[in-house]
Amino acid sequence: DTNTYQSQANELSQQLWGIANELRGNMDASEFKNYILGVIFYRYLSERTEMYMNELLENDGITYEEAFTDEEFRPVVEEWSLSKLGYVMKPKNLFMELIRKIDKFEDDADKFSVEDFEKAISDLVGSTMGHESNKAFDGLFDDMRLQDSRLGNTVSERTDLISRVMMRINNINFNLQDSQFDILGTAYMLLIGLFASDAGKKAGEFFTPVGPSKLCATLAALGLDEAKTVGDCTCGSASMLLEVQKHLTTGRVGHFYGQELNATTYNLARMNMIMHGV
């Protein structure tokens, strides 16, 4: 439904611009997206963990937190997470738990700090070490520099700014099971679109509008049930690669090949792929 999609996209665009305004004046506009998209991606990984664990433990009468603290259950839960999701996110590092520490902390010791978020990201990436998924996650959050002095000169100032961004992202209705509206992919598209002209002045980057992107993908996939390979030598955030997959009747792709010169955009492409199950 094009009208519904456009309405939801417009609403999301306004929300994302509001988040960008939290960072206005601190850094160049093109760098806003690194933090916004990084937090969105982290929230996605967290909610994906919760959905998977709730489904797995539904008949065991035990919560993910309880399973993780049980010495016998924990290795099994970690193995499940690594085999299915490719990473392990500890219950204490779930996005909703970090939000609780921002909004409803019990005492000063329980209060959120930007260092908690740094540790959570480190734990997440560290959980992939020695596993195949490490190739996908290694360096993925490098552009979200939580120690950057432009976020604030002190830990307290940086905590305050990142907390506001996280709270705003928490208020966006991300329905991961809504197949009609790819809100996460759309958030990427909108932010890259909002800041592409600014970023392009320095990096020579260009953003392909949705219309031409869909047209190219439709023509490339015309009459095909599946594709052995799909490639894009200037893949950007990988949206066109993923668009081709949507237009294959089976949605099956043997291998995706993407080439991207800009390291930041390359990381966004990897995030986008992971968020779409690739």
N, C-alpha and C positions, 0 to 999 in steps of 0.2 A: 504494500500500500504506500504509494509515493507520498501522498499527502500526510499520512501519519508519520512516515519516516522524516519528512521535512520538518514537521512540527516538533518532533522529539529532538531532531538535530539542532534546530534553532534554540530550543530550551537549553540543551546541553552546551551550546556555544556560549550562551549568556553566563551559565554557571562557570565554565572554564575561564572566561574572560574575567569574572569576578575573582577567581583564584589567582590569575596572573596579576591582578591589581594588588594583591597582598605582597607581591615581590617587586612591584614597581618602585623605581628609584634606587633599588639595591644593586641591580645588574642590568646588562644589556638585554633587551626584550627577547632576542633569539635564544637566550640561555634559560628563560623561564621554563620552557617546555621540558628541559632536562629534569627539573625537579618535579613538575606536575606529572609528567608521564612516568617518572620513576616511582612516585607514590601510587599512582593508579595501577601500575604493573605489580607493585608489591601487594596492594590490596587484592588484586586479581588472584595472585598466587596463594594468598591467605584464604580467600573464600573458596578457592578450588580445593585446598587442603581440608577445610571444614566440611564441604559437601561430600568429599570422598570418604573421610573418616566417619562421618555420621552414618553414611550408607553402610560402610564396612562393619561398624560396631553396633548397628541398630538392634541386632538380636542377642548381643552379649550383655546387655544391661549395664554398660560401662561407658563413660565419656572418654573423649580423646585425652583429656588432661589426666584422668585416672589411669588410663592405659599407659600413658607415657611415664607416669611415676612408678608404675609397677615393674620391678626388675625383670620379671619373666615376660611380661607383655611388651615392654618397650622395644627390644630388638626385633620382634615380629612386626610391630607397627612401623618401625623405621624401614624395615625391608619392604613392606607393602608400599610405603610412600615412595621409596627410591625406584621400585620396579614400575609403579604406575605413573607417578608424577615426575620422577627424575630428581627430586630434592626432598629434604625434610625440613619442615617448619615447626619448631617447638611450640607447644601450646602457649607459653609465656610470650612468644614473639608474634602471635596472630594479630592481625591488624585491629580487630575489635578489642583485644586486650590492651594494645597500645593506646587506643582511643579512650578506653576506660581510665587509663592512668593519666590521660590529659584532662578528662572531663569529670571523673568521679573517683579521684584518688583518695585513699584512706588517711594517709599522713604524708609528711615530707619524704619519707623513705620510699613511699609507693608512687610518688609523683613522677610523671614522664620527663625524660631528658632526651635531647637529641642524641646523646651517646647511647641510649637504649636502642634507638633506631639503627645507629651505626653497628652496634653489636648484633642486632637481629639480622641485618643484611649479611654481616660477616659469617654468622652461624649458617645462614641459608646457603651461601655460596660454598662454604667449607664443607657442608654435608655432601656435596657432589664430588669432592676430591676422590680420585681413584675409581670413579665411575664414568661410564660413557657420556652421561649428561653434563660432565664438567666442561666439555667443549662448548655447550650451549650457554652455560651460566658464567664461565670465567670472564671477569671484567665487565659484566653486563651492567653494573651500577656505577661504573667508574666516572660517568659524567654527572652523577648526582653527588657533588662534593659537599658533604654535610659539615666539613670543617672550614669551608670557605669563609673568609673574614667579611665578605660582602653580605653574607646572611646575618652578620653580627660579629662584633669584636669579642664577645664573651659567649660561653656555653649557654648562659641564661638567655641572651638575646637571640642566639640561633635557635634555641629550644622554642622560644615564643613564636618566632616566625614560622618554623616548620610545623609547629602545633596547629597554627591557624590554617595552614595549607591542608594538613591532614584532616582537620575537622570539616573543612569545606568539601573535600573529596568524599568524606564519610557521608555527607548529606546528599550526595548524588545517588540516584536509584540505579545501581548496576545490577540488572537481572541477568545473571550468567546463563539462565535456562531459557531466556527469551530469544528464540531463533529468528524472530521477525526483525529484530533491531539489534545490530551488532554495535552496542553502545561503546564498547571498549575500542574497537577498531575505528569507530566514528570519532571518538575523542582524539585518537592519534591524527586522523585526517584533518580535523578542525584545527588542532593546535599547530600542526605543520603548515596548514594553509594560512593561519593567522600570522605566523612568524616567518614564513618562507621568504617573503620579499626582503625582510630585514636581514635574515641569515644569508640570503643569496648575495647581498652586497659584499660579504666577506669571504664566503666559501664557494660561490659560483653554483649554488644549489638551486634546483627548480622543482616546483611541485606540479605534478600532472593533475589537472582537474578531474573530478569524478566521471563526468560524461565521456571524455575521450578515453579514459582508462577502461571504463566498462565496455565501450565500443570495440577497442582493441582486443580485450579479453574475449568478448562474444565472438568476434570474427576468428580469433585464433582457435577457439574451442568448437567452432561450428561443426556439427555432425560427429563429434568425437565422444566416445563413452569414457575413455580414460587417456592418460598421456604418460609415455615412458619418461619424458623429461619436460620441464618447463623452465625457461631461462630468461633472465632480464639483465642485460649488461650495465644498466644504470638503475638498479632496483629501488633506490631510495628506502622507503619504509616497508617495502615488499608488498604494497597493496595490490599492484597489478598481478603479481605472481599468485596471490591468494584469490584474486578475482577470477583468474582463469580456472582455478580449481572449482569455484562455484558453478561455472558454466559447463563443466563436464558432467554427463548424466549420472555417472557413478561417483564422481568426486575423487577418483583415485589418481594419484600422481606418483610415479616411481621415484623421481628425484627432482628437487628444486635446486636451481643454480642461480645465485644472485651475485652481482659484482657491484661494489660500492666503495668509492675512494674515501669519503668522509667517515672517520671512525665513529663519531657521534651518531650519524645516521645509520651506520652499520649496526650499532647496538640497538637502535630503535627497530630495525628490521628483524633482528633476532628476537626481541621482545614480542613483536607483532606475530612472528611465526609461532612462538611458544604459546601465545594467547589463543592461537587458532589451532592448537593441537598438533603442530608440525615440530 
